[in-house]
Amino acid sequence: MIRKLLSGNEAVAEGALESGVEVVTGYPGTPSSELIPFLADIVKKENLKVYVEWSVNEKVAFDVATAVAWSGKRVLVTMKMAGLNVASDTLINIANKGVKGGMVIYVTDDPGTHAGCTEQDSRFYSFMALVPILDPSDPMDAKKLTKIAFEASEKIQIPIILRSTTNVSHTLGLVECDNYSSSLKRFEFKKDAQNYTTILADRVNQRRLLLKKHVEVLELFDKFNLNQLDIKNNFGVIASGVSWTYLQEIINYFDLELSTLRIDSENPWPENKAEKIIQNVEKILVIEEQEPIIEVMVKKTMANIKKIIPVLGKEDGTLSRVGENNTENVVSAISKLIDRKLEFEKNIRLDRNKVKFYKSESNLTFCAGCPHRATYYIINKAIKKLGFKKDEIIVTGDIGCTSLGVYKPLETLWTEVTMGASIGLAHGFKISGATKPVIATLGDSTFFHSGIPPLVNAIQHGSDLTVIILDNLWTSMTGFQPNPNTGKNLFGKPSNTISISRITEAIGAPTIIIKPFEVEKSINIVAETISKKGVKVIISKEECVLQKMRHGSKNIPYYIDQEKCIKCGACLMNTSCPAIINDNNEYFIDKNICTGCGVCAQICPVNAIKREEK
Amino acid sequence: MIYNILLLGTGGQGIITLSKILATAAMSKNLKVIVTQKKGLAQRGGSVVAQVRIGDVYSPQIPKYSSHSLISMDINEIFEHLGYINKNSILLVNNKAINDSVLLSRKNKMQQEEIKQLQESMNDNIVFIDTKLKIKQKDVSKGANIYMLGVLFGMDSRINSFIKKDDIISSIKKNLKKNTELNIELFNKGIHFIQDK
């Protein structure tokens, strides 16, 4: 047993390796992305027989994982909440068919939307798909529940969702770790079309069996001592996930006595334990992240046993359905429950009238030398060159680093919705009556993930739009994962490369490749392409500068010749490049930050920006 | 017994490294430790926030008014986080704000007046540090984070009751494989900051 400081994501990886996982698949997405690289590192160092892949999207990752589980092996599939939406078709289907090897679906929610996605409570999928769910509260708990999930999944032959939230996934805590399991299972997949094909299956009976499995899962969870109940007095608190840790913090800090029920699994719902706490207290507070799911289940149990007591939670406004819980709102909820004002450090607060607190408004931008900055600058200039105003030409955006084209000073993008939506939306605007050109922009990984079907659709229906693929070779936003375009796998070993231009040409879109750092030339090509009819593809190809530097590329920085500089600020105003400094209207380039892309030098009206002599 | 420290900055300023150094040191003393890192979009001008909690702790978030200390590598970052501090908190602020060009629309640039008010409220508990450092006649641009950690250890006896200076030095050795000696020198230099002042 070794104690390690691990994040929730890393703890799940440890738990999976200790459980003898043989295959891990996934698609990157904050806050889940760190699991696979961490696990792959261990696999490499310890020379474990575990197959790991970043799949092309979550649906594919899920399908691959399903076959592994059907072959009798243990498998983990990882994604963020938006990814589960993509994979949900398979999730809902395979629950009915069951699994042979243990299958754990790791999905991370992001209450408070730190990662820039909409808030989504993935626990609802558990109820819709009839797939049991476990809800860890800290890294140590995440490892424990991962192991239980594999055990239960394999024993009862049902996939299990392990749902985490940002404050569990990105929190580092002490985790006690065991040895990795090295027991490999034999591949075995017997033909059984009555079960594995939906069309032949007795689908009604499959659902009946699935519901029966839930009873068995709950019995097993009880054996593992999950959903612990502790009756102490008349005040009851039911909590799950990271909210359980806020409750523990407050109980210890204020030395409180409370009756508690910890919910590890919202589904199957521990009805007996819920009954017991309701029977033994006079008032209940429910603390959970996101939607009032446990709260509604508690009320359901009350109705079943015909004992109705007051419930504090999200439905009465004690806690909020928006954002994440924290110690403050939990402490005020507990104060309300026990009718006593609890406060942290009340006598030494700063005088708020004297010291103002405010949220700084940060404006995100591309990294210094990012090719995307150049591409959006080129698009803006091409629109201008065609005689249009910036606000006349619809440019749809997509997910990933390319979405930063929405920020100042470029402000190119009008929409940013879900993976691949840029092309579908662009076609939609066109058929809705947009008479001027419409442009869709997306990154390379996004193109492979969900960009191909909408492009096929637009071409099939004779649409008229320009698709600009910002191809930087990596899935950079989530931590520089490789994709089908990279030519490397996640171990850094060479892999097959799939050419974007050959795909787009094959489906009938004339395709042209531009180099974004050749600014003037690219503006002309983009303008010319936009003015043509039909669906056209432009690939703006240049490797992510951070990856390029990491792989040893040394670039010669630029400097501003102060004698020639007319202090117009065009270099900075057009790019917001982090390497350019405005010091009282004198402009300088920080040579430690500049990567030598040369875009500012091409923007400067008086050619004052020059490359440093080597 | 609890010690909470809040670390603020933007991408590349060593916030995550500092949190690892503190956590490793706490682990070596068999103390419970929880670290929360918020680093979304850090490399694209976004903030990095790490909370390190040592002792009898359970939750990932420092409760309001309960941070014993705060290290901010960027003066612009502190005002958003004043809700965590109290009159006894120690605030160490890097005087050198990050390049404003990244923040074209960051309207809330620190106003001199607001700094003055904060200083009046915090008295000797707030220290502004110019981290243009010179070690052995050489300008050191990186390592400001480690230097500021040293300043904290020179000022705050509370953290010293959990972790000693030597624990941090062994943690630096474990966590920083490059420029280890230089960083230890910076840490030691930081410890003497207050006496030298």
Interface residues (C-beta under 8 A of the other chain):
Chain A: R3 L5 S7 T30 H114 A115 G116 D138 N167 V168 H170 T171 L172 G173 L174 V242 T245 Y246 Q248 E249 N252 Y253 N326 T327 E328 V331 F344 E345 K346 I348 R349 L350 D351 K354 V355 K356 F357 Y358 K359 S360 E361 S362 N363 L364 T365 F366 C367 C401 L404 K408 P409 L546 L572 S576 C577 P578 I580 I581 N582 D590 N592 I593
Chain B: S19 K20 A23 T24 M27 K32 V33 I34 V35 T36 Q37 K38 K39 G40 L41 Q43 R44 G45 G46 S47 D56 V57 Y58 S59 P60 Q61 I62 P63 K64 Y65 S66 N76 E77 F79 E80 L82 G83 I85 N86 K87 N88 N99 D100 S101 V102 L103 L104 S105 R106 K107 N108 E114 Q117 L118 E120 S121 M122 S141
